[in-house]
Amino acid sequence: MIGKLIELRSGGTLDLSVSTLYSILYRMEERGWVKGRWVEKAGARRRRFYQLTANGRTALIRERQDWQDFIGVMTDLAGLDHA
């Protein structure tokens, strides 16, 4: 489900498998960036829900800045102007 959502929101550019997504989530949980919990409902499969932690918010801010820096450098190297 989430893999399809990512694919749709990226216009088909990103197509991540469920195993890839869970590997990422497990690593994020080990680092303390997200916290997972199992939810069980009668007549339905149990599901795992994840919530961003305070450490995860800090990491997200840092990662966003790193990504913006990377895009800036690549834009400069390619000789592109911002629209």
HTML snippet that shows the backbone in 3Dmol.js (N, CA, C, O; Angstrom):
<script src="https://3Dmol.org/build/3Dmol-min.js"></script>
<div id="view" style="width:600px;height:400px;position:relative"></div>
<script>
const pdb = `
ATOM      1  N   MET A   1       0.822  -1.192   0.000  1.00  0.00           N
ATOM      2  CA  MET A   1       0.000   0.000   0.000  1.00  0.00           C
ATOM      3  C   MET A   1       0.869   1.261   0.000  1.00  0.00           C
ATOM      4  O   MET A   1       0.699   2.124  -0.861  1.00  0.00           O
ATOM      5  N   ILE A   2       1.795   1.377   0.952  1.00  0.00           N
ATOM      6  CA  ILE A   2       2.632   2.573   1.024  1.00  0.00           C
ATOM      7  C   ILE A   2       3.542   2.658  -0.197  1.00  0.00           C
ATOM      8  O   ILE A   2       3.830   3.753  -0.680  1.00  0.00           O
ATOM      9  N   GLY A   3       4.001   1.496  -0.706  1.00  0.00           N
ATOM     10  CA  GLY A   3       4.825   1.494  -1.905  1.00  0.00           C
ATOM     11  C   GLY A   3       4.080   2.095  -3.085  1.00  0.00           C
ATOM     12  O   GLY A   3       4.656   2.854  -3.865  1.00  0.00           O
ATOM     13  N   LYS A   4       2.808   1.761  -3.219  1.00  0.00           N
ATOM     14  CA  LYS A   4       1.981   2.312  -4.301  1.00  0.00           C
ATOM     15  C   LYS A   4       1.752   3.806  -4.104  1.00  0.00           C
ATOM     16  O   LYS A   4       1.729   4.563  -5.075  1.00  0.00           O
ATOM     17  N   LEU A   5       1.582   4.235  -2.862  1.00  0.00           N
ATOM     18  CA  LEU A   5       1.396   5.658  -2.577  1.00  0.00           C
ATOM     19  C   LEU A   5       2.640   6.446  -2.994  1.00  0.00           C
ATOM     20  O   LEU A   5       2.532   7.505  -3.612  1.00  0.00           O
ATOM     21  N   ILE A   6       3.816   5.924  -2.653  1.00  0.00           N
ATOM     22  CA  ILE A   6       5.061   6.591  -3.044  1.00  0.00           C
ATOM     23  C   ILE A   6       5.177   6.635  -4.562  1.00  0.00           C
ATOM     24  O   ILE A   6       5.566   7.654  -5.133  1.00  0.00           O
ATOM     25  N   GLU A   7       4.841   5.533  -5.209  1.00  0.00           N
ATOM     26  CA  GLU A   7       4.899   5.486  -6.671  1.00  0.00           C
ATOM     27  C   GLU A   7       3.953   6.517  -7.290  1.00  0.00           C
ATOM     28  O   GLU A   7       4.331   7.223  -8.224  1.00  0.00           O
ATOM     29  N   LEU A   8       2.741   6.604  -6.779  1.00  0.00           N
ATOM     30  CA  LEU A   8       1.768   7.575  -7.303  1.00  0.00           C
ATOM     31  C   LEU A   8       2.217   9.010  -7.066  1.00  0.00           C
ATOM     32  O   LEU A   8       2.159   9.843  -7.970  1.00  0.00           O
ATOM     33  N   ARG A   9       2.666   9.296  -5.843  1.00  0.00           N
ATOM     34  CA  ARG A   9       3.070  10.675  -5.508  1.00  0.00           C
ATOM     35  C   ARG A   9       4.326  11.111  -6.241  1.00  0.00           C
ATOM     36  O   ARG A   9       4.558  12.307  -6.413  1.00  0.00           O
ATOM     37  N   SER A  10       5.147  10.147  -6.681  1.00  0.00           N
ATOM     38  CA  SER A  10       6.362  10.490  -7.423  1.00  0.00           C
ATOM     39  C   SER A  10       6.143  10.445  -8.930  1.00  0.00           C
ATOM     40  O   SER A  10       7.091  10.581  -9.704  1.00  0.00           O
ATOM     41  N   GLY A  11       4.904  10.256  -9.344  1.00  0.00           N
ATOM     42  CA  GLY A  11       4.617  10.180 -10.774  1.00  0.00           C
ATOM     43  C   GLY A  11       5.226   8.956 -11.423  1.00  0.00           C
ATOM     44  O   GLY A  11       5.528   8.972 -12.616  1.00  0.00           O
ATOM     45  N   GLY A  12       5.410   7.891 -10.650  1.00  0.00           N
ATOM     46  CA  GLY A  12       5.968   6.649 -11.162  1.00  0.00           C
ATOM     47  C   GLY A  12       7.486   6.601 -11.162  1.00  0.00           C
ATOM     48  O   GLY A  12       8.074   5.599 -11.568  1.00  0.00           O
ATOM     49  N   THR A  13       8.124   7.669 -10.714  1.00  0.00           N
ATOM     50  CA  THR A  13       9.585   7.721 -10.707  1.00  0.00           C
ATOM     51  C   THR A  13      10.172   6.788  -9.651  1.00  0.00           C
ATOM     52  O   THR A  13      11.174   6.120  -9.904  1.00  0.00           O
ATOM     53  N   LEU A  14       9.560   6.737  -8.479  1.00  0.00           N
ATOM     54  CA  LEU A  14      10.025   5.859  -7.400  1.00  0.00           C
ATOM     55  C   LEU A  14       9.089   4.664  -7.272  1.00  0.00           C
ATOM     56  O   LEU A  14       7.875   4.823  -7.145  1.00  0.00           O
ATOM     57  N   ASP A  15       9.660   3.482  -7.307  1.00  0.00           N
ATOM     58  CA  ASP A  15       8.888   2.255  -7.155  1.00  0.00           C
ATOM     59  C   ASP A  15       9.624   1.375  -6.151  1.00  0.00           C
ATOM     60  O   ASP A  15      10.499   0.595  -6.526  1.00  0.00           O
ATOM     61  N   LEU A  16       9.266   1.504  -4.874  1.00  0.00           N
ATOM     62  CA  LEU A  16       9.953   0.782  -3.809  1.00  0.00           C
ATOM     63  C   LEU A  16       9.162  -0.459  -3.410  1.00  0.00           C
ATOM     64  O   LEU A  16       7.940  -0.415  -3.264  1.00  0.00           O
ATOM     65  N   SER A  17       9.872  -1.550  -3.240  1.00  0.00           N
ATOM     66  CA  SER A  17       9.214  -2.780  -2.801  1.00  0.00           C
ATOM     67  C   SER A  17       8.924  -2.701  -1.303  1.00  0.00           C
ATOM     68  O   SER A  17       9.514  -1.897  -0.582  1.00  0.00           O
ATOM     69  N   VAL A  18       8.017  -3.538  -0.860  1.00  0.00           N
ATOM     70  CA  VAL A  18       7.666  -3.592   0.556  1.00  0.00           C
ATOM     71  C   VAL A  18       8.884  -3.974   1.386  1.00  0.00           C
ATOM     72  O   VAL A  18       9.092  -3.428   2.470  1.00  0.00           O
ATOM     73  N   SER A  19       9.690  -4.906   0.887  1.00  0.00           N
ATOM     74  CA  SER A  19      10.871  -5.327   1.660  1.00  0.00           C
ATOM     75  C   SER A  19      11.869  -4.182   1.803  1.00  0.00           C
ATOM     76  O   SER A  19      12.522  -4.065   2.840  1.00  0.00           O
ATOM     77  N   THR A  20      11.999  -3.343   0.790  1.00  0.00           N
ATOM     78  CA  THR A  20      12.883  -2.180   0.868  1.00  0.00           C
ATOM     79  C   THR A  20      12.366  -1.197   1.905  1.00  0.00           C
ATOM     80  O   THR A  20      13.135  -0.680   2.716  1.00  0.00           O
ATOM     81  N   LEU A  21      11.066  -0.939   1.882  1.00  0.00           N
ATOM     82  CA  LEU A  21      10.477   0.002   2.833  1.00  0.00           C
ATOM     83  C   LEU A  21      10.641  -0.483   4.270  1.00  0.00           C
ATOM     84  O   LEU A  21      10.988   0.297   5.157  1.00  0.00           O
ATOM     85  N   TYR A  22      10.388  -1.780   4.500  1.00  0.00           N
ATOM     86  CA  TYR A  22      10.523  -2.294   5.862  1.00  0.00           C
ATOM     87  C   TYR A  22      11.971  -2.288   6.327  1.00  0.00           C
ATOM     88  O   TYR A  22      12.233  -2.051   7.507  1.00  0.00           O
ATOM     89  N   SER A  23      12.920  -2.542   5.429  1.00  0.00           N
ATOM     90  CA  SER A  23      14.332  -2.454   5.800  1.00  0.00           C
ATOM     91  C   SER A  23      14.673  -1.042   6.269  1.00  0.00           C
ATOM     92  O   SER A  23      15.379  -0.859   7.260  1.00  0.00           O
ATOM     93  N   ILE A  24      14.168  -0.059   5.552  1.00  0.00           N
ATOM     94  CA  ILE A  24      14.400   1.337   5.917  1.00  0.00           C
ATOM     95  C   ILE A  24      13.763   1.646   7.273  1.00  0.00           C
ATOM     96  O   ILE A  24      14.393   2.263   8.132  1.00  0.00           O
ATOM     97  N   LEU A  25      12.520   1.218   7.460  1.00  0.00           N
ATOM     98  CA  LEU A  25      11.835   1.471   8.725  1.00  0.00           C
ATOM     99  C   LEU A  25      12.542   0.793   9.898  1.00  0.00           C
ATOM    100  O   LEU A  25      12.659   1.385  10.972  1.00  0.00           O
ATOM    101  N   TYR A  26      13.013  -0.438   9.706  1.00  0.00           N
ATOM    102  CA  TYR A  26      13.714  -1.145  10.779  1.00  0.00           C
ATOM    103  C   TYR A  26      14.997  -0.406  11.166  1.00  0.00           C
ATOM    104  O   TYR A  26      15.304  -0.272  12.350  1.00  0.00           O
ATOM    105  N   ARG A  27      15.756   0.081  10.154  1.00  0.00           N
ATOM    106  CA  ARG A  27      16.974   0.841  10.454  1.00  0.00           C
ATOM    107  C   ARG A  27      16.644   2.135  11.186  1.00  0.00           C
ATOM    108  O   ARG A  27      17.342   2.525  12.122  1.00  0.00           O
ATOM    109  N   MET A  28      15.576   2.796  10.751  1.00  0.00           N
ATOM    110  CA  MET A  28      15.174   4.038  11.409  1.00  0.00           C
ATOM    111  C   MET A  28      14.760   3.765  12.853  1.00  0.00           C
ATOM    112  O   MET A  28      15.023   4.574  13.743  1.00  0.00           O
ATOM    113  N   GLU A  29      14.115   2.630  13.081  1.00  0.00           N
ATOM    114  CA  GLU A  29      13.706   2.268  14.446  1.00  0.00           C
ATOM    115  C   GLU A  29      14.940   1.956  15.305  1.00  0.00           C
ATOM    116  O   GLU A  29      14.994   2.354  16.469  1.00  0.00           O
ATOM    117  N   GLU A  30      15.917   1.259  14.751  1.00  0.00           N
ATOM    118  CA  GLU A  30      17.146   0.961  15.485  1.00  0.00           C
ATOM    119  C   GLU A  30      17.881   2.237  15.877  1.00  0.00           C
ATOM    120  O   GLU A  30      18.492   2.302  16.944  1.00  0.00           O
ATOM    121  N   ARG A  31      17.823   3.250  15.020  1.00  0.00           N
ATOM    122  CA  ARG A  31      18.486   4.531  15.292  1.00  0.00           C
ATOM    123  C   ARG A  31      17.676   5.419  16.238  1.00  0.00           C
ATOM    124  O   ARG A  31      18.158   6.463  16.678  1.00  0.00           O
ATOM    125  N   GLY A  32      16.452   5.004  16.549  1.00  0.00           N
ATOM    126  CA  GLY A  32      15.613   5.783  17.442  1.00  0.00           C
ATOM    127  C   GLY A  32      14.887   6.927  16.750  1.00  0.00           C
ATOM    128  O   GLY A  32      14.404   7.846  17.411  1.00  0.00           O
ATOM    129  N   TRP A  33      14.807   6.877  15.424  1.00  0.00           N
ATOM    130  CA  TRP A  33      14.144   7.945  14.664  1.00  0.00           C
ATOM    131  C   TRP A  33      12.637   7.741  14.594  1.00  0.00           C
ATOM    132  O   TRP A  33      11.882   8.709  14.505  1.00  0.00           O
ATOM    133  N   VAL A  34      12.195   6.489  14.634  1.00  0.00           N
ATOM    134  CA  VAL A  34      10.763   6.176  14.654  1.00  0.00           C
ATOM    135  C   VAL A  34      10.524   5.130  15.724  1.00  0.00           C
ATOM    136  O   VAL A  34      11.433   4.405  16.129  1.00  0.00           O
ATOM    137  N   LYS A  35       9.280   5.069  16.171  1.00  0.00           N
ATOM    138  CA  LYS A  35       8.882   4.042  17.133  1.00  0.00           C
ATOM    139  C   LYS A  35       7.708   3.295  16.515  1.00  0.00           C
ATOM    140  O   LYS A  35       6.721   3.899  16.095  1.00  0.00           O
ATOM    141  N   GLY A  36       7.830   1.979  16.466  1.00  0.00           N
ATOM    142  CA  GLY A  36       6.772   1.162  15.885  1.00  0.00           C
ATOM    143  C   GLY A  36       5.939   0.491  16.951  1.00  0.00           C
ATOM    144  O   GLY A  36       6.418   0.204  18.047  1.00  0.00           O
ATOM    145  N   ARG A  37       4.689   0.246  16.616  1.00  0.00           N
ATOM    146  CA  ARG A  37       3.810  -0.501  17.527  1.00  0.00           C
ATOM    147  C   ARG A  37       2.847  -1.337  16.692  1.00  0.00           C
ATOM    148  O   ARG A  37       2.410  -0.930  15.616  1.00  0.00           O
ATOM    149  N   TRP A  38       2.533  -2.505  17.213  1.00  0.00           N
ATOM    150  CA  TRP A  38       1.595  -3.399  16.546  1.00  0.00           C
ATOM    151  C   TRP A  38       0.179  -3.067  16.994  1.00  0.00           C
ATOM    152  O   TRP A  38      -0.064  -2.803  18.172  1.00  0.00           O
ATOM    153  N   VAL A  39      -0.748  -3.081  16.051  1.00  0.00           N
ATOM    154  CA  VAL A  39      -2.159  -2.871  16.348  1.00  0.00           C
ATOM    155  C   VAL A  39      -2.926  -4.058  15.788  1.00  0.00           C
ATOM    156  O   VAL A  39      -2.796  -4.411  14.616  1.00  0.00           O
ATOM    157  N   GLU A  40      -3.725  -4.661  16.651  1.00  0.00           N
ATOM    158  CA  GLU A  40      -4.532  -5.808  16.225  1.00  0.00           C
ATOM    159  C   GLU A  40      -5.999  -5.462  16.348  1.00  0.00           C
ATOM    160  O   GLU A  40      -6.442  -4.897  17.348  1.00  0.00           O
ATOM    161  N   LYS A  41      -6.746  -5.815  15.309  1.00  0.00           N
ATOM    162  CA  LYS A  41      -8.200  -5.637  15.316  1.00  0.00           C
ATOM    163  C   LYS A  41      -8.840  -6.966  14.968  1.00  0.00           C
ATOM    164  O   LYS A  41      -8.313  -7.729  14.158  1.00  0.00           O
ATOM    165  N   ALA A  42      -9.977  -7.234  15.584  1.00  0.00           N
ATOM    166  CA  ALA A  42     -10.685  -8.488  15.336  1.00  0.00           C
ATOM    167  C   ALA A  42     -11.036  -8.605  13.853  1.00  0.00           C
ATOM    168  O   ALA A  42     -11.564  -7.677  13.241  1.00  0.00           O
ATOM    169  N   GLY A  43     -10.727  -9.770  13.301  1.00  0.00           N
ATOM    170  CA  GLY A  43     -11.065 -10.034  11.910  1.00  0.00           C
ATOM    171  C   GLY A  43     -10.142  -9.381  10.899  1.00  0.00           C
ATOM    172  O   GLY A  43     -10.416  -9.430   9.700  1.00  0.00           O
ATOM    173  N   ALA A  44      -9.063  -8.776  11.349  1.00  0.00           N
ATOM    174  CA  ALA A  44      -8.131  -8.112  10.428  1.00  0.00           C
ATOM    175  C   ALA A  44      -6.701  -8.521  10.781  1.00  0.00           C
ATOM    176  O   ALA A  44      -6.412  -8.918  11.910  1.00  0.00           O
ATOM    177  N   ARG A  45      -5.824  -8.416   9.798  1.00  0.00           N
ATOM    178  CA  ARG A  45      -4.408  -8.688  10.053  1.00  0.00           C
ATOM    179  C   ARG A  45      -3.844  -7.629  10.989  1.00  0.00           C
ATOM    180  O   ARG A  45      -4.266  -6.472  10.968  1.00  0.00           O
ATOM    181  N   ARG A  46      -2.901  -8.034  11.796  1.00  0.00           N
ATOM    182  CA  ARG A  46      -2.263  -7.023  12.641  1.00  0.00           C
ATOM    183  C   ARG A  46      -1.406  -6.126  11.759  1.00  0.00           C
ATOM    184  O   ARG A  46      -0.875  -6.560  10.736  1.00  0.00           O
ATOM    185  N   ARG A  47      -1.282  -4.887  12.165  1.00  0.00           N
ATOM    186  CA  ARG A  47      -0.531  -3.896  11.401  1.00  0.00           C
ATOM    187  C   ARG A  47       0.463  -3.201  12.305  1.00  0.00           C
ATOM    188  O   ARG A  47       0.267  -3.088  13.514  1.00  0.00           O
ATOM    189  N   ARG A  48       1.528  -2.743  11.692  1.00  0.00           N
ATOM    190  CA  ARG A  48       2.545  -2.017  12.444  1.00  0.00           C
ATOM    191  C   ARG A  48       2.455  -0.556  12.044  1.00  0.00           C
ATOM    192  O   ARG A  48       2.485  -0.211  10.863  1.00  0.00           O
ATOM    193  N   PHE A  49       2.343   0.294  13.052  1.00  0.00           N
ATOM    194  CA  PHE A  49       2.279   1.733  12.833  1.00  0.00           C
ATOM    195  C   PHE A  49       3.560   2.356  13.379  1.00  0.00           C
ATOM    196  O   PHE A  49       4.082   1.936  14.411  1.00  0.00           O
ATOM    197  N   TYR A  50       4.053   3.360  12.671  1.00  0.00           N
ATOM    198  CA  TYR A  50       5.290   4.024  13.062  1.00  0.00           C
ATOM    199  C   TYR A  50       5.017   5.490  13.341  1.00  0.00           C
ATOM    200  O   TYR A  50       4.197   6.128  12.681  1.00  0.00           O
ATOM    201  N   GLN A  51       5.732   6.011  14.341  1.00  0.00           N
ATOM    202  CA  GLN A  51       5.610   7.419  14.700  1.00  0.00           C
ATOM    203  C   GLN A  51       7.011   8.010  14.811  1.00  0.00           C
ATOM    204  O   GLN A  51       7.918   7.392  15.368  1.00  0.00           O
ATOM    205  N   LEU A  52       7.170   9.210  14.274  1.00  0.00           N
ATOM    206  CA  LEU A  52       8.438   9.911  14.337  1.00  0.00           C
ATOM    207  C   LEU A  52       8.719  10.310  15.781  1.00  0.00           C
ATOM    208  O   LEU A  52       7.833  10.815  16.472  1.00  0.00           O
ATOM    209  N   THR A  53       9.948  10.086  16.238  1.00  0.00           N
ATOM    210  CA  THR A  53      10.352  10.449  17.606  1.00  0.00           C
ATOM    211  C   THR A  53      11.009  11.836  17.593  1.00  0.00           C
ATOM    212  O   THR A  53      11.222  12.425  16.533  1.00  0.00           O
ATOM    213  N   ALA A  54      11.322  12.337  18.780  1.00  0.00           N
ATOM    214  CA  ALA A  54      12.035  13.616  18.878  1.00  0.00           C
ATOM    215  C   ALA A  54      13.392  13.522  18.177  1.00  0.00           C
ATOM    216  O   ALA A  54      13.791  14.447  17.469  1.00  0.00           O
ATOM    217  N   ASN A  55      14.104  12.404  18.374  1.00  0.00           N
ATOM    218  CA  ASN A  55      15.370  12.205  17.666  1.00  0.00           C
ATOM    219  C   ASN A  55      15.149  12.137  16.161  1.00  0.00           C
ATOM    220  O   ASN A  55      15.981  12.598  15.379  1.00  0.00           O
ATOM    221  N   GLY A  56      14.030  11.562  15.767  1.00  0.00           N
ATOM    222  CA  GLY A  56      13.692  11.481  14.349  1.00  0.00           C
ATOM    223  C   GLY A  56      13.432  12.850  13.747  1.00  0.00           C
ATOM    224  O   GLY A  56      13.819  13.113  12.609  1.00  0.00           O
ATOM    225  N   ARG A  57      12.782  13.720  14.500  1.00  0.00           N
ATOM    226  CA  ARG A  57      12.542  15.092  14.013  1.00  0.00           C
ATOM    227  C   ARG A  57      13.863  15.841  13.823  1.00  0.00           C
ATOM    228  O   ARG A  57      14.045  16.558  12.839  1.00  0.00           O
ATOM    229  N   THR A  58      14.771  15.666  14.767  1.00  0.00           N
ATOM    230  CA  THR A  58      16.087  16.292  14.656  1.00  0.00           C
ATOM    231  C   THR A  58      16.831  15.755  13.438  1.00  0.00           C
ATOM    232  O   THR A  58      17.429  16.520  12.681  1.00  0.00           O
ATOM    233  N   ALA A  59      16.792  14.437  13.253  1.00  0.00           N
ATOM    234  CA  ALA A  59      17.450  13.821  12.097  1.00  0.00           C
ATOM    235  C   ALA A  59      16.815  14.288  10.798  1.00  0.00           C
ATOM    236  O   ALA A  59      17.517  14.510   9.811  1.00  0.00           O
ATOM    237  N   LEU A  60      15.497  14.440  10.784  1.00  0.00           N
ATOM    238  CA  LEU A  60      14.794  14.895   9.587  1.00  0.00           C
ATOM    239  C   LEU A  60      15.231  16.302   9.192  1.00  0.00           C
ATOM    240  O   LEU A  60      15.460  16.576   8.014  1.00  0.00           O
ATOM    241  N   ILE A  61      15.346  17.179  10.161  1.00  0.00           N
ATOM    242  CA  ILE A  61      15.813  18.547   9.886  1.00  0.00           C
ATOM    243  C   ILE A  61      17.219  18.498   9.286  1.00  0.00           C
ATOM    244  O   ILE A  61      17.502  19.170   8.293  1.00  0.00           O
ATOM    245  N   ARG A  62      18.081  17.710   9.888  1.00  0.00           N
ATOM    246  CA  ARG A  62      19.469  17.587   9.400  1.00  0.00           C
ATOM    247  C   ARG A  62      19.501  16.982   7.994  1.00  0.00           C
ATOM    248  O   ARG A  62      20.220  17.478   7.126  1.00  0.00           O
ATOM    249  N   GLU A  63      18.740  15.931   7.764  1.00  0.00           N
ATOM    250  CA  GLU A  63      18.716  15.270   6.453  1.00  0.00           C
ATOM    251  C   GLU A  63      18.144  16.176   5.378  1.00  0.00           C
ATOM    252  O   GLU A  63      18.635  16.184   4.249  1.00  0.00           O
ATOM    253  N   ARG A  64      17.115  16.940   5.713  1.00  0.00           N
ATOM    254  CA  ARG A  64      16.556  17.888   4.735  1.00  0.00           C
ATOM    255  C   ARG A  64      17.586  18.937   4.342  1.00  0.00           C
ATOM    256  O   ARG A  64      17.700  19.293   3.169  1.00  0.00           O
ATOM    257  N   GLN A  65      18.337  19.432   5.327  1.00  0.00           N
ATOM    258  CA  GLN A  65      19.360  20.430   5.032  1.00  0.00           C
ATOM    259  C   GLN A  65      20.467  19.829   4.165  1.00  0.00           C
ATOM    260  O   GLN A  65      20.925  20.456   3.210  1.00  0.00           O
ATOM    261  N   ASP A  66      20.890  18.616   4.504  1.00  0.00           N
ATOM    262  CA  ASP A  66      21.905  17.941   3.692  1.00  0.00           C
ATOM    263  C   ASP A  66      21.423  17.757   2.254  1.00  0.00           C
ATOM    264  O   ASP A  66      22.183  17.955   1.306  1.00  0.00           O
ATOM    265  N   TRP A  67      20.156  17.378   2.102  1.00  0.00           N
ATOM    266  CA  TRP A  67      19.591  17.173   0.764  1.00  0.00           C
ATOM    267  C   TRP A  67      19.527  18.500   0.000  1.00  0.00           C
ATOM    268  O   TRP A  67      19.846  18.541  -1.188  1.00  0.00           O
ATOM    269  N   GLN A  68      19.122  19.574   0.663  1.00  0.00           N
ATOM    270  CA  GLN A  68      19.086  20.888   0.006  1.00  0.00           C
ATOM    271  C   GLN A  68      20.483  21.332  -0.397  1.00  0.00           C
ATOM    272  O   GLN A  68      20.660  21.903  -1.473  1.00  0.00           O
ATOM    273  N   ASP A  69      21.474  21.080   0.444  1.00  0.00           N
ATOM    274  CA  ASP A  69      22.861  21.407   0.106  1.00  0.00           C
ATOM    275  C   ASP A  69      23.311  20.612  -1.116  1.00  0.00           C
ATOM    276  O   ASP A  69      23.945  21.158  -2.018  1.00  0.00           O
ATOM    277  N   PHE A  70      22.982  19.323  -1.144  1.00  0.00           N
ATOM    278  CA  PHE A  70      23.344  18.462  -2.269  1.00  0.00           C
ATOM    279  C   PHE A  70      22.710  18.964  -3.564  1.00  0.00           C
ATOM    280  O   PHE A  70      23.381  19.063  -4.591  1.00  0.00           O
ATOM    281  N   ILE A  71      21.418  19.279  -3.512  1.00  0.00           N
ATOM    282  CA  ILE A  71      20.720  19.784  -4.702  1.00  0.00           C
ATOM    283  C   ILE A  71      21.357  21.087  -5.172  1.00  0.00           C
ATOM    284  O   ILE A  71      21.516  21.299  -6.374  1.00  0.00           O
ATOM    285  N   GLY A  72      21.721  21.956  -4.239  1.00  0.00           N
ATOM    286  CA  GLY A  72      22.368  23.216  -4.604  1.00  0.00           C
ATOM    287  C   GLY A  72      23.686  22.999  -5.323  1.00  0.00           C
ATOM    288  O   GLY A  72      23.964  23.645  -6.333  1.00  0.00           O
ATOM    289  N   VAL A  73      24.496  22.091  -4.803  1.00  0.00           N
ATOM    290  CA  VAL A  73      25.788  21.798  -5.431  1.00  0.00           C
ATOM    291  C   VAL A  73      25.578  21.196  -6.822  1.00  0.00           C
ATOM    292  O   VAL A  73      26.249  21.593  -7.775  1.00  0.00           O
ATOM    293  N   MET A  74      24.667  20.257  -6.942  1.00  0.00           N
ATOM    294  CA  MET A  74      24.408  19.625  -8.239  1.00  0.00           C
ATOM    295  C   MET A  74      23.859  20.630  -9.249  1.00  0.00           C
ATOM    296  O   MET A  74      24.206  20.584 -10.429  1.00  0.00           O
ATOM    297  N   THR A  75      23.004  21.536  -8.783  1.00  0.00           N
ATOM    298  CA  THR A  75      22.459  22.580  -9.652  1.00  0.00           C
ATOM    299  C   THR A  75      23.581  23.487 -10.141  1.00  0.00           C
ATOM    300  O   THR A  75      23.624  23.839 -11.320  1.00  0.00           O
ATOM    301  N   ASP A  76      24.480  23.866  -9.254  1.00  0.00           N
ATOM    302  CA  ASP A  76      25.623  24.705  -9.638  1.00  0.00           C
ATOM    303  C   ASP A  76      26.533  23.970 -10.622  1.00  0.00           C
ATOM    304  O   ASP A  76      26.974  24.549 -11.615  1.00  0.00           O
ATOM    305  N   LEU A  77      26.814  22.691 -10.343  1.00  0.00           N
ATOM    306  CA  LEU A  77      27.688  21.926 -11.228  1.00  0.00           C
ATOM    307  C   LEU A  77      27.084  21.756 -12.625  1.00  0.00           C
ATOM    308  O   LEU A  77      27.798  21.759 -13.628  1.00  0.00           O
ATOM    309  N   ALA A  78      25.772  21.610 -12.670  1.00  0.00           N
ATOM    310  CA  ALA A  78      25.105  21.424 -13.954  1.00  0.00           C
ATOM    311  C   ALA A  78      24.866  22.739 -14.682  1.00  0.00           C
ATOM    312  O   ALA A  78      24.447  22.746 -15.840  1.00  0.00           O
ATOM    313  N   GLY A  79      25.134  23.861 -14.000  1.00  0.00           N
ATOM    314  CA  GLY A  79      24.929  25.158 -14.619  1.00  0.00           C
ATOM    315  C   GLY A  79      23.465  25.521 -14.798  1.00  0.00           C
ATOM    316  O   GLY A  79      23.101  26.234 -15.734  1.00  0.00           O
ATOM    317  N   LEU A  80      22.634  25.028 -13.900  1.00  0.00           N
ATOM    318  CA  LEU A  80      21.197  25.281 -13.973  1.00  0.00           C
ATOM    319  C   LEU A  80      20.830  26.477 -13.082  1.00  0.00           C
ATOM    320  O   LEU A  80      21.471  26.729 -12.062  1.00  0.00           O
ATOM    321  N   ASP A  81      19.802  27.194 -13.488  1.00  0.00           N
ATOM    322  CA  ASP A  81      19.284  28.289 -12.673  1.00  0.00           C
ATOM    323  C   ASP A  81      18.014  27.817 -11.990  1.00  0.00           C
ATOM    324  O   ASP A  81      17.280  26.985 -12.522  1.00  0.00           O
ATOM    325  N   HIS A  82      17.767  28.350 -10.824  1.00  0.00           N
ATOM    326  CA  HIS A  82      16.512  28.040 -10.126  1.00  0.00           C
ATOM    327  C   HIS A  82      15.376  28.750 -10.843  1.00  0.00           C
ATOM    328  O   HIS A  82      15.507  29.902 -11.259  1.00  0.00           O
ATOM    329  N   ALA A  83      14.269  28.052 -10.981  1.00  0.00           N
ATOM    330  CA  ALA A  83      13.097  28.641 -11.675  1.00  0.00           C
ATOM    331  C   ALA A  83      12.366  29.575 -10.755  1.00  0.00           C
ATOM    332  O   ALA A  83      11.360  30.166 -11.147  1.00  0.00           O
TER     333      ALA A  83
END
`;
const viewer = $3Dmol.createViewer("view");
viewer.addModel(pdb, "pdb");
viewer.setStyle({}, {cartoon: {color: "spectrum"}});
viewer.zoomTo();
viewer.render();
</script>
